[in-house]
Amino acid sequence: MELAHLTAPPDPHYGLPVVVCPRCTVASVRRPFGGTARWRSFLRTVAVSRRLVFGIWMFCLLTLLGTVICAGVANGIGNAFRGQPLGAIFDSSDLVRTRLHNWWIREGFWVVPVWAAVWSALGLFSGEWFSHWRARWYLAGMVILGAAAFAVPAILLGLAHWAHDGTPALDVMLHELRDLSGLASFVMPLAAGLLLSSLMLHIGLRAGRRFNPDRGLRSRRLRRARKNRSRES
């Protein structure tokens, strides 16, 4: 039976507008502004989608920016270890130290702080904005991202050399991954950035789980209702 035309006097105990069906005598509470429920749900969905899209966009932007800065750091490392064997990374010569010192004076003194700030901001933002993420899954995803950053360029270079001069693609890939002046120099800043981002993620997760429950209109209403209930009790 349609109950829209029936009056709903307020209940004396609860103070809610209650309408009683004259056929089955079932009492129901009439929701105020029932016609706008779908519109409010739509606006809430738009707000959540906007927040999600902004978070994904910022995450991709910070990741791309961190990767680009890692390429800048790798350029300085590659120039320092040019012509050196693979073991020079553990026992560097005076030439390598001199090259690193010159690179630090030219651009390293500002590239390295920017690199650290971007990767730290990525971890903090990811933990605070996506407080439901788990650190181990975040680290696993970053490791996959780092592996892709090496595998994709190595495969492309191998295919390019194979198509140009017939050199086996696997030999080119292995050479690029071992060359300290090539892709191998990219592993150090990227791996350090992934580790720094994962460490800062824990701080961001704590901040996000502390402040995120207080966001939103529904949370404010619940918080206000709990305060009123505690006062009455």
N, C-alpha and C positions, 0 to 999 in steps of 0.2 A: 504494500500500500504506500502511496506517495505521501510523505509526511512534511513536505515543504510548506504546505499552506497552514499547517497547525501551529499554534503558538507554543513557545517553549519557555514557560516561566522558570525563574531561577530556583534551584533546589535550596530549601532552607538550611540544609546541613553543609553541603559542599559549595553552594553558591554558583553552580554550573547550570547553563540552560538545558533543561531536560524536557524532552517531548515523549509522550506515551502513546503508543499505537493503540487505537481504539479496537482493533480486531484481535491482536495477539497479546495485548497489554505489556509488551516489551518496552522498557524505558531505555532511551538512547540519548546521549549527549550530543547536542547540535554544535558542530564546530563553527566558531566565528570565522567569517571570510573564507568559507569553504570553496567558493568559486575561484579564489586566487591561489589555491594549494598547488595546482599544476604550474602556474606562473612562478611561484616561489621555488618550486623544485627545479624549474628550468633555469632560473637565475642562480641557484646554488650550484647546479651542474656547470654552468658557464664559469662561475668563479673558481671551482675546483679545476676545470680544464685549463683556465688561464694560468692558474698557479702551476699546474703540471707542465704546460708548454713552456712557461718562463723558466722553470727549473731545468728542463731538458736542454733548452737553448743555452742557458748559462753554463751548464755542465759541458756541453759540446764546445762552447767557445773557450772555456778555460783549458780544456784538454787540448784543443788545437793550438792555443797560444803557448801552452807548456811544451808541446812537441816542437813548435817552431823555435822556441828559445833553446830547447835541447839541441836543435840543429846548429844554433849559433855557438853553443859551448863545444859541441862535437867538432866544429870547424877549427877552433883553437887547439883542441886536443889532437886532431888529425895533423895539423901543421907542425905541432911539436914532435910527434912520433913519426913523421915522414921519413922513410928510409931506414927505420929501426926494426929489429926483429920483434916477434910477439912477446918474448920474455922481457923486453925493455920496460914493460908496464910495471913489473915488479922490481926491477933494478935499473932505474933510469940513469942515463949518462949526464955529463955536464952539459952537453949540447941540448938534450931534452929539457933540462931544468932552465937553461938560458932561454929557450924558445917559450916555455911556459911563463917565465918571468916577463918577457917582452909582451906576450899576449895579455897578461894580466894588467900591465901598465897601459896598453892601448885600449882595450875594451873589456877585459875580464872583470875589472873592479866594479862595473855596473851591470854586466850581463849575469854574473853569478847571483847577486842579490835579487835581481828581478826573477831569475829562474826559481830561487827558493821561495819568493813571495807568491808566485803564480801557483806552484805546486802545493804550497801550504793553503792558499785560498781555495784551491780545488777540493782538498780534503775537508776543510772546515765547512765550505758551502754544501758539499755532498752530504755530510753528516747532519748539518742543521736543517737543510731543506728536505732531505729524504731520510727522515729519522727512522723509517721502517727498514732501511737497508741493514744488511749484516756485513760486518767487517771482512769476514772470510770470502764472501761472494764478491765483495768489492775488489779485494786483492786478486781473486781469481780472474775477474774481468779485466783488471789492469794488466795482469800477466799476459792474458790473451791479446790485449791491445799492443803490449810491447813486442810480443812474438810476431804479430802481424806487421808491425813497423819494420821489422828486419826481413821477414819472409817475402813480403810483397815487392820491395825494391830489389832484393837479391834475385827473385824469379824474373822480374822484368829485365834486369841487366843481363842475366844469363840468356834469356830468349833473344835479347837484342844482339849480343855477341854471336850467338848461334846462327841468327839469320844473316848477320853481316859478314863474318869471316869463317863460319863453320866451327868455331870453338865449342866444345861440349858445354852445355848449359850448367851441368853439375860442377864442373871444374871452376867456372866463373863464379858460381854461387859460393863455393867453399873458399875461394880466394878472397871474395869481398867480405865474407864473415870473419876472416882471419886478418885482414889488412887493417892495421891500426890507423892508417890515414884515410880509410874508407868507412864502410858501414860499422866496422868494429868499434870505431871511436864514438859511435852514437849510443852504444850499450851503456856506457858509464853514466852519463847525465840522465838518460831515460830511466835506468834501473834505480838510481838514487832518487829521482823525482817520484817514481811509483812508491818507493819505500817511504819517503817523506809524506806523500799524500795519504798513504794508508795509516801512518802514525797520527797525523792530524785528524783523520776521520774519527778516531775515538773521542777526541775532544768535541768535534762537531756533533757526534751522536748524543753525547751527554747533554750538550746545550739544546739540541733539537728535542729530545725527549722531555726536557724540563719545560721548555717554552711552548712547544706545539700544542699540548692539551689545552692551553688557555686561549687558543685562537678560535675565531668563528663565533657567529651569533648564538648557535646552539650551546656551545661551551660556556659562554657568558651567562646564558639563561640557567644552565645547570648549576654554575657556580653561585649565582644569586639565590637559586632555590635552596641549595645546601646551606648557605649562610642563614637564610630565613628559618630553615628547619632547625639549625643548631641554636639559634636564638630562642625559638619557641620551646625547645627542649631544655 
